[in-house]
Amino acid sequence: MLHRYWFRLSSTSTPSVLNIGCGITAYDVDDAKSLLREKIFSVFGARDILEVIADVDVNTLDQGHVIPNMSTPSNRGVWFPQL
């Protein structure tokens, strides 16, 4: 069974989409962290994970930035930011 995870990550002074957060659908939190390292940190650089929200309701996420710019959260993989 897949779960939606929202990662709150440490911010940088440089503008970055990761300052908003990162959405990943995965089998479990370890799978999600693996995807985070492989797909996101390899592109944007590593960040500290401040919070992980499991089974996040995407409707509670930023309506102006996340919702219009995310891919389908029902499939395994990164859905925000879009790569």
Backbone hydrogen bonds, N-H to C=O, Kabsch-Sander energy under -0.5 kcal/mol:
donor,donor_aa,acceptor,acceptor_aa,energy
3,H,26,A,-2.9
5,Y,24,I,-3.3
6,W,53,I,-2.1
7,F,22,C,-3.3
8,R,6,W,-0.5
8,R,51,E,-2.6
9,L,7,F,-0.6
10,S,48,D,-2.4
19,N,16,S,-1.7
20,I,17,V,-1.6
21,G,17,V,-1.0
22,C,7,F,-1.7
23,G,80,F,-3.0
24,I,5,Y,-2.6
25,T,77,G,-2.8
26,A,3,H,-2.4
32,A,28,D,-2.3
33,K,29,V,-2.5
34,S,30,D,-2.0
35,L,31,D,-2.1
36,L,32,A,-2.4
37,R,33,K,-2.4
38,E,34,S,-2.7
39,K,35,L,-3.1
40,I,35,L,-0.8
40,I,36,L,-1.4
41,F,36,L,-2.7
42,S,37,R,-0.8
43,V,40,I,-1.2
44,F,40,I,-3.2
45,G,41,F,-1.6
50,L,8,R,-2.7
50,L,48,D,-0.7
51,E,8,R,-1.6
53,I,6,W,-2.7
54,A,52,V,-0.6
55,D,4,R,-1.5
56,V,4,R,-1.4
56,V,53,I,-0.6
58,V,56,V,-0.8
60,T,57,D,-2.5
61,L,58,V,-1.6
66,V,62,D,-0.9
67,I,62,D,-2.1
69,N,66,V,-1.1
70,M,67,I,-1.0
71,S,79,W,-2.2
75,N,72,T,-0.9
77,G,25,T,-2.6
79,W,23,G,-2.5
80,F,23,G,-1.7
82,Q,69,N,-0.6
